[in-house]
């Protein structure tokens, strides 16, 4: 879950990283820290700029091929070797995209897909509508002029199941758009813009349910019936409900009341233990649970202390926990957690700011058997 890939960066074709709006500086802080740690060629200078829900990384001398994380913590999506196009009427813009970006697809015999999205889909609805209109106009333009290329087109909902595949990404910003053609395997996330919009279950007691559902999708692992789950700080029960509805046996640890209207129809079983989630530990003779999850409002240092005892013994096979962020400079408080997890043998994990997160990030992973 935490591989490394090579991302070349050049002066004329920058790397664009997208993030949640207002977290540009957090991503910028993380990028600078990790680039400085890996950059050994002092003759190569980098410029890093942030704004409008994105961070732009440009090399000012020659291509840079240092390895970068496959995903930064605050990164939603990336556009490598990106091209900037100024705002134009949509039909003219579609023609310009074909001239500047379609040749990268035409030269290949691979199937391709198209992702169009706004840099800030949470707050900029006009740009989201413009992105949808541009998608339709561009595909119609291609169907009229580039029939051979269009035969290899796959809609995004089908593309993720048909690698290898190229993806033309069009990220709309207020003054224009960034475009890039990349292999699907090099995207930060297979979803357009890295956005996972989950559907709320009206039986769930809180909207935190959406966060755990997004984790399941990103992990590619769904809870199975009769799996054992410990939910620390469970009240009012949004995360517990996601497991119960799939037939899991959930131990919810929290002094507060659970407000579950239903345990679902899959035979899930709930035990509510009124104890402190931070200090709780299972009986010594109990085998590792299948899932350890926690969404408590506690400082990052306490979160790390809590998770260490579950991972070091070990007491769980899978884990999901949220880390609440300070108002300023969030990356320095996350680095100790990231460094600690990297030192554990056989642990595959991700630290990501999910689409449904707010001022927090989510850490999830699996201990290899």
N, C-alpha and C positions, 0 to 999 in steps of 0.2 A: 504493500500500500504506500510505500514511500520510496519509489525508485528514482533514479536520476536520468535525465535526458540531456542531450546537447542542443542548445538553442543558439544558433549563430546570430549575431547582432552586427549591423553595419550602419554607417553614417546615414545613407540614403534610405535604408529600409529598416526602420526601428522595430523593436519588440513592444507590443502594446499589451498591458495587463489590465484587466477589468476588475473592479471591486464594488462593494456596496457603497452607495453615495454617503459622503461624509467620512469614509474610511480611507480616503486617498493618502492621507499623511501616515496612517498606520501601515498601509502597504508600502509606501515609500520608505519608511523607517526600516521595515523588514528587508526590502530589496537591498538597500544600501548596506545593511549589516551583513547580508549573505554574499553580496558581490564583493565587498571588501575582504571577507574571509577567504574567498576563493580566487580573487584576482592576484596573480603572482607576477604578471608582466607589467611593470610600472610604466612602460612606454605607451601603453594603450590607455587612453583616457575615455571615460564614459560620462555622458550627460543623462541625468535622470530628472524627469519633470512629472508633476502630478496635477490633476484637476479633472472635473467633469466625470467623476467615476472611473478614471483610468490613470495609469502610470505609463509614461513613455520612456523607454530605455534606448539610447542611441550611442553607438561607438563613433568617436570623432577621428580615428586614424585608419584602422583597418578592421576586417572582420574579427569578432571575438567568439571563440568556441569553447570557453570554459563551461563546465557542466553546471546547470541550474537545477533547482528542485523541479520535479514534474508538476508541482503546484505549490505556490506560496500559500501561507495560511490565509491571508486576506484576499487571495486571488479567486475570481470566479471563472475567468476564461482568458485565453491569450491569443494574440494574432501575431505570428512571426513573419518577418520580412513584409511588414505592413505598408500599404500604399494609401496616401491621403488624397481624397477627392473633394473639391469644394462643392458647396450646395449648388444644384442646378434643378430646373424642372425635371420631374421624374423620368420622362421619356428620354431626355438628353442625358440624364445621369445613367440610365440603363445602358445607353450606347457607349458612354465613357467607361463604364465597368467592363463591358465586353472588350473594349480596346485594350484596357490596362491589365485586366486580370484573367479574362477567359483564355488567353494563349497558354497559360500555365496548365489549364485543364485540357485544351485541345492537343497539346504535345504528348499527353499521357493517354493510355488506353484503359485506364481504370474508371470505374463508375464514380460519380461525384454527386454531392448534395449541396444544398444552399441553406445557410443560416443567416437570417436577417433579424436584427434586434437593436433596441435602443441601448445606449451606454448606461442610462439610468431608467430601467423599465419600471421601477417602483414609483417614481414621481413624475415622469415625463410621458404622459399618455399621448400627446400629439406626435411625438417622435416614434412611439410604438406603433401608432396607426400609419405613420409615414413608412416605417419599415415594412409593414405588411403590404402596403400598396406597392412599394418598390419591388418586393419579391414577385408579386403577380405580374407587374409590368416587365420586369427583367426576364422572367421565364417565357412570357409571351413573345418578347423581342427575340429571344434565343430560338424559340420554336419556328419563327419566321425566317431567320437568317442562318441558323447553325443546327440544322436538323440532325446531322450525324452526332454532334456533341449532345444534343438533347436526348437522344436514344439511350445515352449512358446515365441520365439523371435519375436519382433516387430520392424520394421525399424524406425529410429528416426522420419521420417515425419508422421508416424501413431501413434507413441507412446504418443505424447502429448495429444491426444484426448482419451486415454484409461487408465486413472488412476484407481486404484492404480497400480503402475508399478515400477520395479527396473531398475536402470541404471548402467551399467558397464562403467565407464569412464576411458579412457586411454589417459593421457596427456604426449606427447613426449617432452623431453628436450634433449639437446646435448649429455649428458652422459648416458641417459637411459629414463625411464618413471615412472610416478606416476600413480598408479591404485587405483580405489575405487569402491565399490558397495554401492549405496545409493538409497533410495526411490526418485522417481521423485519429490515428493512434497518438499523434503529438498534441492534440487538443488537451487542455486542462480537464475538460469535461465533455462528454458526448452530446449533452443537451445544448441547444442554441443559447449562446450567451452564458452558459453555465447555470441556467435557471431551472430549478426543480420546484414547480408549483404543485403542492400536494392538496388533495381534496379533504376538507374537514368532515369528520364523522359527527353528526349531531348528538350521538350518545356519549361522546368524549366530554369529560368535565372541564377541560381547558384547552386553549389553543396551543399549548406546548406539545400536544399530540402531533401537530404538524411537523415538529422538529424531529421526533423519533421516526416518523414515517419517512421523512427525507433521508435519514441515516440508513434505514433498511434499503432504500433504493440505491443509494450511493455505494453501500457495501456489497450489493448484489446478494444479500442474505436476508431471508425472512425467518422470523421465529417459527419454530415447529411445535406442534401439539405435544404437551407433556414436558417440554423443556423447563428447566428450573431457572427462575429469574429473581434477583434481589434488586429492588428499586429503593435507593437511599434518598431520603427527603422526598418521598413519593407524593404527598398531598399537594393538590386535591385529586390526583390520579390520572393525569393525561398520558403519561408514559406507561403506567401500569395497565391502563385500558388497552393500549395497542398490543400488549402481550396477551392479555386475557382474552381478547376477541379471537386470538389465534390458538386458543386452547392451552396456554402455558400455565404453570404453577408459579404464582407471584407472591413473594414475601415483600410487602410494602412496609418500609421502616420510616416512621415519622410521628412526632407528637401530635401533629395537626390532623383534622378529620379528613377522611376520604369522601369524595362526593360523586362516586360512580353511580350512574343511573342503571347501568347494565354491565354484566360481565361478558357480554357477547353471547353468541350462540354456539361456540365451539367447545364448550365444556371447560373453560378456564377456571382456575381456583385461586382465590385471593385470601391471604392471611395478612392482617394488619397488625404490626407490632409497634406499640407506642414507645419507641426508644429514639435516642439521638443517632441520626444517620452517620455523623462523622466518626463516632466512637464505636459503632456497632461492628461486631465481627461474628461470623457464623461459628457453630460448634467445631472444636478442633478435629473431630473424627468425621466431619462431613466432607464428601468429595467436592471438587471445584464445581461451582454452578455454571450453567450454560451462558448466562448473561448477567453482568453487573452494570447497572445504569444509575446515573445520578444527575439531577438538575437542580442542585442546591444553590442558594444565593449566599455564597461564602467566598472569602478572599482566595486568590489563586494559590497562595502558599499552603493554605489549609486543604485545598483541593488536591494538591500534589501529595501532601502527607497522607491523606485519606486513601488515594489510589495506590500508593506504594505498597501498603500492606496486602492489598488484594492481588497485586501483580507479582510480588516477590516470593510468596509462599509456594505456589500460586493458589488463589482461591476462586479464580474464574477463567473461563475459556475465551469469552468475548467481553468487551467493555465499551460503554458509551458514557461520556461525562461532559458536562458543559463547564467552561471556565468563564466567569464573569470578568469583564474588563474594566480597568480604571479609566477615568475620563481623559487622561493624557498618557502618551507613550506606552501603549499596550504591549508592543512586542517585547521589551525587556522583561516583563513579568511572565511571558509565555516561554521564553528561551530556556529557563531551567527545566520546565516540563518537557519541552522538545528534546533537550539534551539527555534527560533521564531516560525517556522512552527509547531513544536510539541506542542506549547502552544495554538494553535487555535482549539477550539472544532469542532468536526465533519469534520475535514480535513484529507483526505487520500492522502498521497504524497510519492514520491520517489525522492531521489537525487542520480543520477548515472552518471558515465562517460560512455557515449554511445560508441558503436563501431565506429560510424562516427564522434564523437567528436575528437578534437585535444587537445589543451591546454585549456580546459574548461570542465565544467560538466553541466548536464541538470537537471532541477528540474521540475517535472510535478505532477499534482494532481487534485483532484475533491473535491468539497465541498458537503457533503451529504445534501440532501434536508431535 
